[in-house]
Structures are given as C-alpha cells and as structure tokens.
Amino acid sequence: MFEKLRIKEHMEVADSTGQHVGTVDEVVDERIKLTRSDSSDGAHHYIPFEQVEKIDDNRIYLKQGTPIPVGVGAV
C-alpha cells in the first residue's frame, strides 16, 4: 500500500504499462484529481486511491485493468 501523502501536485499518472494517463492537479478526499490540460474534453477527471498500484519517483502507476475516464490522456 502506498502513502497518500506522497501524492503531490504535478506528479505524472500512468497506467500499468507506463503509458501517460494524466497529471495530478490535487488530492480530493480519497481521489486523485487530474488536470484539465490532459483531458480532451477540458474537464477534471478523478481516479480513486484504490486504483493506485504504486508510486515510483515522481510517477503514480495504476493497477492493471483500471478504467481510464473517457477523454483522459487523449490530448
């Protein structure tokens, strides 16, 4: 399990294969809020903490099979 306090603004979020998904805007409750600039629809999207596999350096890796919100990582 990771420590949510390690999640900081501007960290990269990647899927289980290392593919860029988004960038952390902030932590809201038990979710990671992604920046709008990484979204093709210009909206904020959220990833629940339970979908995080690990944090390595300045990158957050999601668990395999995590559903990626529509419009995220498509810019």
N, CA, C and O of each residue as an XYZ file, in Angstrom:
300
protein
N       0.847     -1.189      0.000
C       0.000      0.000      0.000
C       0.884      1.241      0.000
O       1.946      1.253      0.623
N       0.458      2.251     -0.677
C       1.213      3.499     -0.763
C       0.710      4.488      0.292
O      -0.353      4.309      0.887
N       1.496      5.516      0.498
C       1.097      6.578      1.409
C       0.522      7.723      0.581
O       1.212      8.293     -0.264
N      -0.741      8.056      0.826
C      -1.369      9.093      0.008
C      -0.705     10.453      0.188
O      -0.841     11.322     -0.674
N       0.004     10.652      1.284
C       0.706     11.912      1.491
C       1.858     12.094      0.503
O       2.362     13.204      0.332
N       2.270     11.007     -0.143
C       3.335     11.087     -1.149
C       2.827     11.642     -2.478
O       3.627     12.023     -3.333
N       1.522     11.691     -2.659
C       0.952     12.197     -3.912
C       0.955     13.716     -3.871
O       0.364     14.333     -2.985
N       1.629     14.301     -4.844
C       1.799     15.755     -4.898
C       1.320     16.304     -6.240
O       1.242     15.582     -7.234
N       1.003     17.590     -6.244
C       0.608     18.297     -7.451
C       1.701     18.144     -8.514
O       2.892     18.186     -8.206
N       1.283     17.970     -9.750
C       2.141     17.862    -10.938
C       2.801     16.495    -11.112
O       3.598     16.316    -12.032
N       2.487     15.527    -10.247
C       3.017     14.175    -10.476
C       2.343     13.565    -11.698
O       1.172     13.829    -11.968
N       3.085     12.757    -12.427
C       2.519     12.060    -13.572
C       1.743     10.838    -13.103
O       2.141     10.165    -12.153
N       0.629     10.556    -13.778
C      -0.163      9.352    -13.536
C      -0.061      8.498    -14.793
O      -0.292      8.979    -15.902
N       0.289      7.217    -14.607
C       0.459      6.300    -15.734
C      -0.361      5.041    -15.503
O      -0.649      4.673    -14.364
N      -0.737      4.379    -16.602
C      -1.431      3.105    -16.450
C      -0.421      2.023    -16.081
O       0.757      2.319    -15.881
N      -0.859      0.802    -15.992
C       0.021     -0.282    -15.530
C       1.172     -0.566    -16.490
O       2.162     -1.186    -16.102
N       1.049     -0.115    -17.751
C       2.121     -0.328    -18.725
C       3.077      0.857    -18.811
O       4.048      0.820    -19.567
N       2.804      1.916    -18.033
C       3.650      3.099    -18.048
C       3.192      4.179    -19.001
O       3.855      5.207    -19.136
N       2.063      3.964    -19.666
C       1.510      4.949    -20.609
C       0.928      6.132    -19.835
O       0.173      5.942    -18.881
N       1.279      7.353    -20.245
C       0.792      8.566    -19.585
C      -0.735      8.618    -19.615
O      -1.355      8.443    -20.664
N      -1.327      8.862    -18.448
C      -2.776      8.996    -18.314
C      -3.142     10.439    -17.996
O      -4.116     10.973    -18.527
N      -2.358     11.064    -17.130
C      -2.671     12.426    -16.743
C      -1.653     12.963    -15.763
O      -0.613     12.353    -15.513
N      -1.982     14.135    -15.207
C      -1.127     14.811    -14.246
C      -1.973     15.195    -13.041
O      -3.107     15.649    -13.190
N      -1.423     15.014    -11.859
C      -2.159     15.325    -10.630
C      -2.381     16.828    -10.521
O      -1.443     17.617    -10.629
N      -3.632     17.210    -10.307
C      -3.977     18.595    -10.015
C      -3.988     18.771     -8.499
O      -3.389     19.704     -7.964
N      -4.683     17.851     -7.812
C      -4.720     17.867     -6.356
C      -5.338     16.567     -5.854
O      -5.866     15.772     -6.632
N      -5.264     16.366     -4.547
C      -5.904     15.232     -3.896
C      -7.193     15.743     -3.272
O      -7.187     16.710     -2.509
N      -8.301     15.081     -3.605
C      -9.612     15.455     -3.084
C     -10.208     14.229     -2.410
O     -10.515     13.236     -3.069
N     -10.370     14.303     -1.102
C     -10.887     13.180     -0.328
C     -10.019     11.949     -0.578
O      -8.825     11.965     -0.278
N     -10.591     10.910     -1.110
C      -9.865      9.659     -1.389
C      -9.666      9.456     -2.890
O      -9.650      8.327     -3.382
N      -9.514     10.578     -3.611
C      -9.360     10.518     -5.068
C      -8.254     11.453     -5.534
O      -7.922     12.435     -4.869
N      -7.694     11.125     -6.690
C      -6.710     11.976     -7.347
C      -7.448     12.756     -8.425
O      -8.069     12.170     -9.312
N      -7.377     14.065     -8.345
C      -7.989     14.931     -9.351
C      -6.935     15.209    -10.410
O      -5.846     15.689    -10.094
N      -7.252     14.910    -11.663
C      -6.326     15.126    -12.770
C      -6.526     16.518    -13.367
O      -7.625     17.070    -13.319
N      -5.457     17.077    -13.927
C      -5.550     18.397    -14.550
C      -6.429     18.345    -15.795
O      -6.537     17.315    -16.460
N      -7.045     19.466    -16.088
C      -7.882     19.566    -17.295
C      -7.028     19.588    -18.556
O      -7.495     19.191    -19.624
N      -5.785     20.046    -18.447
C      -4.934     20.163    -19.636
C      -4.605     18.801    -20.248
O      -4.231     18.731    -21.419
N      -4.739     17.719    -19.478
C      -4.517     16.367    -20.011
C      -5.803     15.721    -20.516
O      -5.816     14.537    -20.855
N      -6.862     16.482    -20.564
C      -8.166     15.937    -20.924
C      -8.646     16.526    -22.243
O      -8.620     17.742    -22.431
N      -9.083     15.669    -23.150
C      -9.562     16.160    -24.443
C     -10.901     16.875    -24.325
O     -11.271     17.649    -25.207
N     -11.636     16.620    -23.231
C     -12.927     17.292    -23.065
C     -12.833     18.522    -22.161
O     -13.849     19.156    -21.875
N     -11.616     18.865    -21.708
C     -11.416     20.059    -20.906
C     -11.986     19.989    -19.503
O     -12.142     21.020    -18.849
N     -12.299     18.791    -19.029
C     -12.893     18.621    -17.698
C     -11.915     17.920    -16.767
O     -11.021     17.198    -17.208
N     -12.100     18.146    -15.475
C     -11.331     17.406    -14.480
C     -11.878     15.985    -14.397
O     -13.085     15.769    -14.507
N     -10.990     15.026    -14.205
C     -11.382     13.634    -14.004
C     -10.710     13.149    -12.732
O      -9.709     13.715    -12.292
N     -11.263     12.100    -12.147
C     -10.802     11.619    -10.845
C     -10.462     10.134    -10.913
O     -11.123      9.362    -11.607
N      -9.423      9.754    -10.182
C      -9.009      8.357    -10.047
C      -9.058      8.023     -8.556
O      -8.398      8.689     -7.758
N      -9.829      7.003     -8.166
C      -9.877      6.630     -6.746
C      -8.542      6.043     -6.277
O      -7.845      5.371     -7.039
N      -8.198      6.307     -5.010
C      -6.949      5.794     -4.448
C      -6.831      4.284     -4.579
O      -5.728      3.774     -4.777
N      -7.929      3.559     -4.475
C      -7.839      2.101     -4.519
C      -7.366      1.584     -5.882
O      -7.077      0.395     -6.021
N      -7.283      2.466     -6.889
C      -6.795      2.071     -8.206
C      -5.280      2.271     -8.350
O      -4.713      1.926     -9.387
N      -4.623      2.822     -7.329
C      -3.176      3.058     -7.398
C      -2.430      1.780     -7.020
O      -2.677      1.195     -5.965
N      -1.518      1.355     -7.888
C      -0.679      0.184     -7.638
C       0.553      0.566     -6.822
O       0.881     -0.071     -5.821
N       1.237      1.646     -7.288
C       2.472      2.054     -6.604
C       2.833      3.475     -7.003
O       2.304      4.032     -7.965
N       3.749      4.041     -6.234
C       4.334      5.337     -6.543
C       5.829      5.114     -6.665
O       6.465      4.591     -5.749
N       6.385      5.509     -7.793
C       7.809      5.327     -8.048
C       8.383      6.652     -8.520
O       7.997      7.157     -9.574
N       9.303      7.217     -7.746
C       9.859      8.539     -8.018
C       8.719      9.554     -8.081
O       8.007      9.743     -7.095
N       8.541     10.198     -9.214
C       7.503     11.227     -9.358
C       6.369     10.728    -10.254
O       5.732     11.516    -10.954
N       6.120      9.418    -10.227
C       5.109      8.823    -11.103
C       4.216      7.889    -10.309
O       4.686      7.104     -9.485
N       2.922      7.987    -10.572
C       1.916      7.129     -9.946
C       1.488      6.099    -10.980
O       1.083      6.456    -12.087
N       1.575      4.823    -10.621
C       1.151      3.746    -11.517
C      -0.187      3.196    -11.050
O      -0.379      2.919     -9.866
N      -1.108      3.041    -11.992
C      -2.416      2.497    -11.681
C      -2.408      0.977    -11.824
O      -1.579      0.416    -12.540
N      -3.325      0.329    -11.144
C      -3.450     -1.120    -11.219
C      -3.892     -1.538    -12.619
O      -4.595     -0.806    -13.315
N      -3.463     -2.724    -13.006
C      -3.864     -3.273    -14.292
C      -5.375     -3.396    -14.312
O      -5.977     -3.855    -13.342
N      -5.989     -2.987    -15.413
C      -7.438     -3.068    -15.560
C      -8.187     -1.856    -15.038
O      -9.417     -1.831    -15.078
N      -7.469     -0.846    -14.546
C      -8.137      0.368    -14.066
C      -8.840      1.042    -15.235
O      -8.212      1.321    -16.257
N     -10.135      1.309    -15.099
C     -10.829      2.023    -16.177
C     -10.363      3.474    -16.232
O     -10.386      4.182    -15.226
N      -9.945      3.904    -17.403
C      -9.483      5.267    -17.599
C     -10.680      6.091    -18.072
O     -11.316      5.723    -19.060
N     -11.007      7.202    -17.391
C     -12.149      8.010    -17.795
C     -12.039      8.469    -19.242
O     -10.944      8.779    -19.713
N     -13.151      8.513    -19.943
C     -13.189      8.953    -21.341
C     -12.645     10.369    -21.430
O     -13.019     11.234    -20.638
N     -11.771     10.604    -22.386
C     -11.198     11.921    -22.589
C      -9.879     12.146    -21.887
O      -9.221     13.160    -22.121
N      -9.474     11.216    -21.025
C      -8.227     11.370    -20.280
C      -7.088     10.783    -21.086
O      -7.214      9.704    -21.666
N      -5.983     11.493    -21.118
C      -4.794     11.020    -21.823
C      -4.921     11.059    -23.325
O      -4.085     10.499    -24.034
N      -5.976     11.727    -23.834
C      -6.229     11.728    -25.266
C      -5.796     13.019    -25.952
O      -6.081     13.221    -27.132
N      -5.109     13.894    -25.216
C      -4.709     15.177    -25.811
C      -3.476     14.986    -26.658
O      -2.977     15.945    -27.247
